[in-house]
């Protein structure tokens, strides 16, 4: 069977999948997939990517998700406050332990089928609990699938507070969909390719030349950000609407800056998390951000350079204001909407899903907290 990830088909390759190669088409046996309800070899690459994304969302809050037909039964035997605390603690424990290293295609595929029991269990148990005279418990049993949606936000806020003191609870480790989706893709038989294209290498060399006057940690941070931005840009370009008739050079530049704004914001956020003062953050910006904002301009046509220079700095300030109040997936959602508009496919859920997956993966790979911490001694 022909490999669906042939290097000659860049425009037909989904962005996230562009960094994976498939074992399905190479004839290798995959017992995990053979026995699973979801059979990757019977679906397209895009369908497998979407399946992995949906299962990753559920897997991040697996105990909460699976509690939908279980909690109504427990409410018949136990008081609701204890059950609520147990579910929340179990979800937190899951996110800092199992979620970090384990995914199961079989369990992930079984989960949505098991949860369908809620349509029978919830009303039946609500009726039985009502007969006991426990009206609060009956209401919780009936509405539990909706209750978990309500408590998810307070749980995320509580986790954010914990993350301020204990990094293991941080959103990057426990709430981002992209890394979990990637592990599901690996479990489906896709392998990750870590090749870096020549264009990326040239961009890194350019940044390094401009940063030679700065200490090595600034140099390393700038190079890592540029690498991540370029990988995101290359992943998104195939999704651009060919009928939008955009200037290719201008489109590429604006994609670079959309992702650059995001990674600069995440760098600043990491600096705050590492205890940097406002003065230190300003110095970090002078040492790193200015060179990042200017690095693509040298190679542009003069008319594009003049058109975009003022716009770029204004865009950085605007993006910072928009990103600042957001956390977790809402931050990625804002970026995804902006990128989708840039490439002429606004409000396209498939495009936004893939932009989110690409960005989350690169954000995890770049390890900003470690790089930012290394600069502190020089500020």
C-alpha positions as CSV (number, residue, x, y, z in Angstrom):
1,X,0.0,0.0,0.0
2,X,1.3,3.4,-0.9
3,X,2.5,5.5,2.1
4,X,0.0,8.3,2.7
5,X,2.8,10.6,3.9
6,X,4.9,10.8,0.7
7,X,7.2,13.7,0.7
8,X,5.9,14.8,-2.7
9,X,2.4,15.7,-1.3
10,X,2.9,18.6,1.1
11,X,-0.4,20.3,0.3
12,X,-2.4,17.1,0.9
13,X,-0.7,16.3,4.3
14,X,-2.5,17.6,7.4
15,X,-0.2,19.9,9.3
16,X,0.1,17.9,12.5
17,X,0.4,14.7,10.5
18,X,3.2,16.2,8.5
19,X,5.5,15.5,11.4
20,X,4.4,11.8,11.6
21,X,5.1,8.8,9.5
22,X,2.6,5.9,9.4
23,X,3.4,2.3,10.3
24,X,0.0,1.3,8.9
25,X,1.1,1.5,5.3
26,X,4.4,-0.1,5.8
27,X,3.0,-3.5,6.6
28,X,4.0,-3.7,10.3
29,X,1.6,-5.5,12.6
30,X,0.0,-3.4,15.3
31,X,-1.8,-5.7,17.8
32,X,-3.1,-2.7,19.8
33,X,-5.0,-1.4,16.8
34,X,-6.1,-4.8,15.6
35,X,-8.0,-5.5,18.8
36,X,-9.4,-2.0,19.3
37,X,-12.8,-0.8,18.4
38,X,-11.3,2.1,16.4
39,X,-9.2,0.6,13.6
40,X,-6.8,3.2,12.3
41,X,-6.2,1.3,9.0
42,X,-9.8,1.6,8.1
43,X,-9.8,5.4,8.4
44,X,-8.1,8.3,6.7
45,X,-5.2,10.1,8.3
46,X,-7.4,13.1,8.9
47,X,-10.1,11.0,10.6
48,X,-7.4,9.4,12.8
49,X,-6.2,12.9,13.7
50,X,-9.7,14.0,14.6
51,X,-10.3,10.9,16.6
52,X,-7.1,11.4,18.6
53,X,-8.1,15.0,19.3
54,X,-11.5,14.1,20.7
55,X,-10.2,11.3,22.8
56,X,-7.4,13.6,24.1
57,X,-10.0,16.1,25.3
58,X,-11.8,13.3,27.2
59,X,-8.5,11.7,28.5
60,X,-7.4,14.9,30.2
61,X,-10.4,14.8,32.5
62,X,-11.0,11.0,32.2
63,X,-12.3,10.4,35.8
64,X,-14.7,13.4,35.5
65,X,-15.8,12.2,32.0
66,X,-16.3,8.6,33.1
67,X,-18.2,9.6,36.3
68,X,-21.3,10.5,34.3
69,X,-23.1,7.1,34.7
70,X,-21.2,6.2,37.9
71,X,-21.8,9.1,40.3
72,X,-25.7,8.8,40.1
73,X,-25.3,5.3,41.5
74,X,-22.9,6.4,44.2
75,X,-25.3,9.1,45.3
76,X,-27.8,6.4,46.3
77,X,-25.4,5.2,48.9
78,X,-23.2,8.1,49.9
79,X,-23.6,11.9,50.7
80,X,-23.0,14.1,47.7
81,X,-20.2,16.3,49.2
82,X,-17.9,13.4,49.7
83,X,-18.6,12.1,46.2
84,X,-17.9,15.5,44.7
85,X,-14.6,15.9,46.6
86,X,-13.5,12.4,45.6
87,X,-14.2,13.0,41.9
88,X,-12.3,16.3,41.9
89,X,-9.3,14.9,43.7
90,X,-9.2,11.8,41.5
91,X,-9.2,14.0,38.4
92,X,-6.4,16.1,39.8
93,X,-4.4,13.0,40.7
94,X,-5.0,11.6,37.3
95,X,-3.7,14.7,35.5
96,X,-0.4,14.8,37.4
97,X,0.2,11.0,37.2
98,X,-1.4,8.8,34.6
99,X,-2.0,11.6,32.1
100,X,1.8,12.4,32.0
101,X,2.9,9.0,30.5
102,X,0.0,6.7,29.6
103,X,-2.8,6.6,27.0
104,X,-4.9,3.6,25.9
105,X,-6.6,3.4,22.6
106,X,-8.9,0.6,23.9
107,X,-10.0,2.5,27.1
108,X,-10.3,5.8,25.2
109,X,-12.6,4.1,22.6
110,X,-14.6,2.3,25.2
111,X,-15.2,5.5,27.2
112,X,-17.8,7.2,25.0
113,X,-19.8,4.0,24.7
114,X,-19.8,3.5,28.5
115,X,-20.9,7.1,29.1
116,X,-24.0,6.5,27.0
117,X,-25.4,4.6,30.0
118,X,-26.0,8.0,31.6
119,X,-29.2,8.3,29.6
120,X,-30.7,5.3,31.5
121,X,-28.8,5.5,34.8
122,X,-29.3,9.2,35.6
123,X,-33.2,9.3,35.4
124,X,-33.5,5.9,37.1
125,X,-31.2,6.7,40.0
126,X,-32.7,10.2,40.3
127,X,-36.2,8.6,40.8
128,X,-34.9,6.1,43.4
129,X,-33.0,8.8,45.3
130,X,-36.1,11.0,45.2
131,X,-38.1,8.2,46.9
132,X,-35.5,8.2,49.7
133,X,-36.5,11.9,50.3
134,X,-33.1,13.2,49.2
135,X,-34.1,15.9,46.8
136,X,-30.7,17.4,46.4
137,X,-29.1,14.1,45.7
138,X,-31.9,13.3,43.2
139,X,-31.3,16.6,41.3
140,X,-27.5,15.9,41.2
141,X,-28.1,12.4,39.9
142,X,-30.4,13.6,37.1
143,X,-28.2,16.6,36.1
144,X,-24.7,15.2,36.8
145,X,-23.6,15.2,33.1
146,X,-24.3,18.9,33.2
147,X,-22.8,19.5,36.6
148,X,-19.4,18.2,35.5
149,X,-19.4,21.0,32.9
150,X,-20.1,23.6,35.5
151,X,-17.4,22.4,38.0
152,X,-14.8,22.1,35.3
153,X,-14.1,25.8,35.4
154,X,-13.6,26.1,39.2
155,X,-11.4,23.0,39.0
156,X,-9.3,24.7,36.3
157,X,-9.0,27.9,38.4
158,X,-8.0,25.9,41.5
159,X,-5.5,24.0,39.4
160,X,-4.0,27.3,38.2
161,X,-3.5,28.4,41.8
162,X,-1.8,25.1,42.6
163,X,0.4,25.5,39.6
164,X,1.7,28.8,40.9
165,X,3.3,26.9,43.8
166,X,3.7,23.4,42.4
167,X,4.7,23.4,38.7
168,X,3.5,19.8,38.3
169,X,-0.1,21.2,38.3
170,X,0.7,23.7,35.6
171,X,-1.6,24.0,32.6
172,X,1.2,23.2,30.1
173,X,1.6,19.8,31.7
174,X,-1.9,18.9,32.6
175,X,-4.5,20.8,30.4
176,X,-3.1,21.1,26.9
177,X,-4.7,18.9,24.3
178,X,-1.8,18.8,21.8
179,X,0.7,16.6,23.7
180,X,-2.0,14.0,24.6
181,X,-3.3,14.0,21.1
182,X,0.3,13.3,19.9
183,X,0.6,10.3,22.3
184,X,-2.7,8.9,20.9
185,X,-1.4,9.3,17.4
186,X,1.7,7.3,18.4
187,X,-0.5,4.7,20.0
188,X,-2.4,4.4,16.7
189,X,0.8,3.5,15.0
190,X,2.2,6.9,13.8
191,X,5.8,7.7,14.5
192,X,7.1,11.3,14.9
193,X,9.7,12.7,12.6
194,X,12.1,15.3,14.1
195,X,13.7,16.5,10.9
196,X,14.4,20.2,10.7
197,X,14.2,21.8,7.2
198,X,17.0,24.0,5.8
199,X,14.9,27.1,6.0
200,X,14.6,26.7,9.8
201,X,18.3,26.2,10.1
202,X,18.9,29.4,8.2
203,X,16.6,31.4,10.4
204,X,18.3,30.1,13.5
205,X,21.7,31.0,12.1
206,X,20.4,34.5,11.3
207,X,19.1,34.9,14.8
208,X,22.4,33.7,16.3
209,X,24.4,36.2,14.3
210,X,22.2,39.0,15.6
211,X,22.4,37.8,19.2
212,X,26.2,37.4,19.4
213,X,26.5,40.4,21.6
214,X,24.2,38.9,24.2
215,X,25.0,36.2,26.8
216,X,24.4,32.6,25.7
217,X,21.1,32.1,27.5
218,X,19.5,35.0,25.5
219,X,21.0,33.5,22.4
220,X,19.5,30.0,23.2
221,X,16.0,31.5,24.1
222,X,15.8,33.5,20.8
223,X,16.9,30.5,18.7
224,X,14.3,28.2,20.4
225,X,11.5,30.7,19.9
226,X,12.4,31.2,16.2
227,X,12.5,27.4,15.7
228,X,9.1,26.9,17.3
229,X,7.6,29.8,15.3
230,X,8.9,28.5,12.0
231,X,7.7,25.0,12.7
232,X,4.2,26.3,13.4
233,X,4.3,28.5,10.3
234,X,5.3,25.6,8.1
235,X,2.6,23.4,9.6
236,X,-0.1,25.9,9.0
237,X,0.8,27.1,5.5
238,X,-0.7,24.0,3.7
239,X,-4.1,25.0,5.2
240,X,-4.2,28.4,3.6
241,X,-7.1,29.1,1.2
242,X,-5.7,29.1,-2.3
243,X,-8.6,31.1,-3.5
244,X,-8.0,34.0,-1.1
245,X,-5.4,35.5,-3.5
246,X,-3.1,36.7,-0.8
247,X,0.5,37.8,-1.5
248,X,2.5,34.7,-0.5
249,X,5.4,36.7,0.9
250,X,3.0,38.9,3.0
251,X,1.0,35.9,4.2
252,X,4.1,34.1,5.3
253,X,5.3,37.1,7.2
254,X,2.0,37.6,9.0
255,X,1.9,33.9,9.9
256,X,5.3,34.3,11.4
257,X,4.2,37.2,13.5
258,X,1.0,35.6,14.7
259,X,3.0,32.8,16.2
260,X,5.8,35.1,17.3
261,X,3.4,37.2,19.3
262,X,2.1,34.1,21.0
263,X,5.5,32.7,21.9
264,X,6.7,36.1,23.1
265,X,3.6,36.3,25.4
266,X,4.3,32.8,26.7
267,X,7.9,33.8,27.4
268,X,6.7,36.8,29.4
269,X,4.3,34.6,31.2
270,X,7.0,32.2,32.0
271,X,9.2,35.0,33.4
272,X,6.4,36.1,35.7
273,X,6.0,32.5,36.9
274,X,9.7,32.2,37.6
275,X,9.6,35.3,39.8
276,X,11.1,37.9,37.5
277,X,10.6,41.5,38.5
278,X,9.0,44.0,36.1
279,X,12.4,45.5,35.5
280,X,14.0,42.1,34.7
281,X,11.1,41.4,32.2
282,X,11.7,44.7,30.5
283,X,15.4,43.9,30.1
284,X,14.5,40.5,28.8
285,X,12.3,42.1,26.2
286,X,15.1,44.5,25.1
287,X,17.6,41.6,24.9
288,X,15.4,39.1,23.1
289,X,12.1,40.4,21.7
290,X,13.5,43.3,19.6
291,X,15.7,41.0,17.6
292,X,12.9,38.6,17.2
293,X,10.5,41.2,15.8
294,X,13.1,42.5,13.4
295,X,14.6,39.2,12.2
296,X,12.5,38.5,9.0
297,X,12.6,42.1,7.7
298,X,16.1,42.0,6.1
299,X,15.0,39.5,3.5
300,X,11.7,41.2,2.5
301,X,10.9,43.4,-0.5
302,X,11.2,47.0,0.4
303,X,7.5,47.7,-0.2
304,X,6.4,44.9,2.2
305,X,9.0,46.0,4.8
306,X,7.7,49.5,4.8
307,X,4.1,48.3,4.9
308,X,4.5,46.0,7.8
309,X,7.1,47.4,10.2
310,X,4.8,49.7,12.2
311,X,2.0,47.2,12.0
312,X,4.1,44.5,13.6
313,X,4.9,46.4,16.8
314,X,1.3,47.6,17.1
315,X,0.3,43.9,16.6
316,X,2.6,42.8,19.4
317,X,1.0,45.2,21.9
318,X,-2.5,44.3,20.8
319,X,-1.8,40.6,21.0
320,X,-0.4,41.0,24.5
321,X,-3.5,42.7,25.7
322,X,-5.7,40.0,24.2
323,X,-3.6,37.0,25.5
324,X,-3.0,38.3,29.0
325,X,-6.4,37.4,30.6
326,X,-6.6,34.0,29.0
327,X,-5.4,30.6,30.3
328,X,-5.1,27.0,29.0
329,X,-7.0,26.1,25.9
330,X,-8.7,29.5,25.7
331,X,-5.3,30.9,24.9
332,X,-4.8,28.5,22.1
333,X,-8.3,29.1,20.9
334,X,-7.6,32.8,20.5
335,X,-4.4,32.2,18.6
336,X,-6.2,29.6,16.4
337,X,-8.9,32.0,15.4
338,X,-6.4,34.7,14.5
339,X,-4.4,32.3,12.4
340,X,-7.5,30.9,10.7
341,X,-8.4,34.5,9.7
342,X,-4.9,35.1,8.4
343,X,-5.0,32.1,6.0
344,X,-8.5,32.9,4.7
345,X,-10.4,30.2,6.5
346,X,-12.0,32.0,9.5
347,X,-14.2,30.0,12.0
348,X,-13.2,26.7,10.3
349,X,-13.2,24.3,13.3
350,X,-10.9,21.8,11.5
351,X,-8.3,24.4,10.8
352,X,-8.5,25.8,14.4
353,X,-8.2,22.3,15.8
354,X,-5.0,21.6,13.9
355,X,-3.5,25.0,14.7
356,X,-4.1,24.3,18.4
357,X,-2.5,20.9,18.1
358,X,0.6,22.2,16.3
359,X,1.1,25.1,18.7
360,X,0.7,23.0,21.8
361,X,3.2,20.5,20.6
362,X,5.8,23.2,19.8
363,X,5.2,25.0,23.1
364,X,5.9,21.8,24.9
365,X,9.0,21.0,22.9
366,X,10.5,24.5,23.4
367,X,10.4,24.3,27.2
368,X,10.2,28.0,27.8
369,X,10.4,27.9,31.6
370,X,13.8,26.3,31.6
371,X,15.2,28.7,29.0
372,X,13.7,31.8,30.6
373,X,15.1,30.8,34.1
374,X,18.6,30.5,32.6
375,X,18.5,34.2,31.6
376,X,17.7,35.5,35.1
377,X,21.3,35.7,36.3
378,X,22.1,38.1,33.5
379,X,19.3,40.5,34.1
